Amino acid sequence: MSRFGLGTLAQAHRDFLSRRRQDLHIDLIQVGLWKVEGHLVAGCVGDRVSR
């Protein structure tokens, strides 16, 4: 394998890792928002029930 081939492969691997990290980060944000929304909805329903 040529050095150019290895360099391209390493770059592709780095791109893959950074993309995967960003996807993971986005998933965590979505889960966090989903949990916050769940808490807000549960709080509203709880207020309505307690009244």
VMD Tcl script that draws the C-alpha trace (Angstrom):
set ca {
  {0.00 0.00 0.00}
  {1.30 3.45 -0.84}
  {1.77 6.17 1.76}
  {-0.89 8.22 -0.03}
  {-3.34 5.32 0.35}
  {-2.67 5.03 4.05}
  {-3.00 8.79 4.54}
  {-6.33 8.81 2.72}
  {-7.51 5.87 4.79}
  {-6.48 7.61 8.03}
  {-8.27 10.79 6.94}
  {-11.42 8.85 6.07}
  {-11.25 7.13 9.46}
  {-10.89 10.49 11.21}
  {-13.84 11.89 9.27}
  {-15.89 8.83 10.22}
  {-15.04 9.21 13.91}
  {-15.85 12.93 13.98}
  {-19.13 12.31 12.15}
  {-19.99 9.51 14.56}
  {-19.19 11.75 17.52}
  {-21.44 14.50 16.14}
  {-24.28 11.99 15.54}
  {-23.87 10.73 19.13}
  {-23.90 14.33 20.44}
  {-27.09 15.06 18.50}
  {-28.69 11.88 19.90}
  {-27.78 12.95 23.45}
  {-29.30 16.40 22.87}
  {-32.49 14.85 21.50}
  {-32.75 12.46 24.45}
  {-32.14 15.36 26.84}
  {-34.85 17.49 25.23}
  {-37.20 14.50 25.22}
  {-36.61 14.00 28.95}
  {-37.15 17.71 29.68}
  {-40.37 17.70 27.66}
  {-41.47 14.57 29.52}
  {-40.84 16.27 32.86}
  {-42.74 19.39 31.77}
  {-45.70 17.35 30.54}
  {-45.68 15.24 33.71}
  {-45.52 18.43 35.80}
  {-48.48 19.99 33.96}
  {-50.53 16.80 34.29}
  {-49.56 16.57 37.95}
  {-50.68 20.14 38.60}
  {-53.99 19.49 36.89}
  {-54.55 16.29 38.87}
  {-53.63 17.90 42.23}
  {-56.07 20.75 41.59}
}
mol new
graphics top color blue
foreach p $ca { graphics top sphere $p radius 0.5 }
foreach p [lrange $ca 0 end-1] q [lrange $ca 1 end] { graphics top cylinder $p $q radius 0.2 }
display resetview
